[in-house]
Amino acid sequence: MNPAIRIAPSLLSADFARLGEEVRAVIAAGADLIHVDVMDNHYVPNLTIGPMVCQAIAPHCRRGDQPVPIDVHLMVKTVDALIPMFAQAGASIISFHPQASEHVDRTIQLIHSFGVKAGLALNPATPLNLLDHVLDQLDLVLLMSVNPGFGGQAFIEGVLPKIEAARRRIDASGRDVWLEVDGGINAKNIARVVAAGADTLVAGSAVFSGGDYPKAIAALCVNAQLRDLAESP
């Protein structure tokens, strides 16, 4: 098993009527993070969940005595107003889109002020040069491999060179910054995404659609050569 690689099931594809059970099930199946997609029907054309739901699932995000991080992806226009709410609701990581912030540097500082890791999310057409002045403050770079707003979309192949370029920037910085990729990740393409440099993989439909979470996460891990079959959940 490669401990530097993380699988983050996205609750966007889970059964919202039983989220606590879904969270416990994917953690038992081997999830490393729980990815929470927050949409406001303004920045993206969809409406999902708020901080109260994050707070409700937080007690379920545990593996034995150890907490499993909640990875919150804000696809909203009022990022600075929502960051304190999600931080207080139990978020371990909060990522936001630079287009949704009036002052990117200030928003990163706001996230860190709550003791939470900060991530910057870049859409497929958003250039990497937006990282030039903030990479030294980030804990995570989130590259979207679909246009955000809906689950179940197909992976955009043109993002692979962007992942490679982002990995080079992170390595050159000398900092321990996670490189997360979100959108259309499945057992067929995960190996190429990891080979391009991603270390954190968000998967929604690929985990939740079949109903067998241990099998789905094992398939992601084995196909990416992350874990031996014998070690898979």
Buried (B, 14 or more C-beta within 10 A) or exposed (E): EEEEBBBBBBBBBBEEEEBEEBBBBBBEBBBBBBBBBBBBEEBBEBEBBBBEBBBBBBEBBEEEEEEBBBBBBBBBBEBBEBBBBBBEBBBBBBBBBBEBBEEBEEBBEBBBEBEBBBBBBBBBEBEBEBBEEBBEBBBBBBBBBBBBBBBEBEBBEEBBEBBEBBBEBBEEEEEEBBBBBBBBBBBEBBBBBBEBBBBBBBBBBBBBEEEEBBBBBBBBBBBBEBBEEEEBB
